[in-house]
Amino acid sequence: MTHNFSFHLTQEWANQYGLPADHWPASTAPVTSFLTIAVNAVGLERATTWFEAARRAEGRVQDVERARTYQFGFAAYFADALDFYGQMPTLAETVAWEAVKAAREIANHGAGPEPDAPFAVLLDCALRACGRSSDQPSSRPQVAAAGA
């Protein structure tokens, strides 16, 4: 069950990119589907941990690219952030793993040769959507005011 995750993620896209949705990055629609698959696979609470791990991994990739040194790639940094080594992932974990990697690929290559939305920004929106889905107050002031 998504706990309304995709709905809340759409609200976070609106907070991030404004309305109308016609002006959102093209990658937001397919990324929504893949991040929702990850939430459905491992559950909302674990998905939050996974999205935070993906954000750390993406940060490491960006740091290494700026330093122009050898990198292992997102998947290796993501596995490290999840402390995935030495264990056999469950089917649900494998599904979530592949869904997060696919979301990153879409964000980085989905709309053409240049990324249309930084993956880190999309993950920040996903993390806020997880907070909304679990009935935690949103970090966005305009959302709290709109609900009043």
Disulfide bonds with the S-S distance in Angstrom:
none
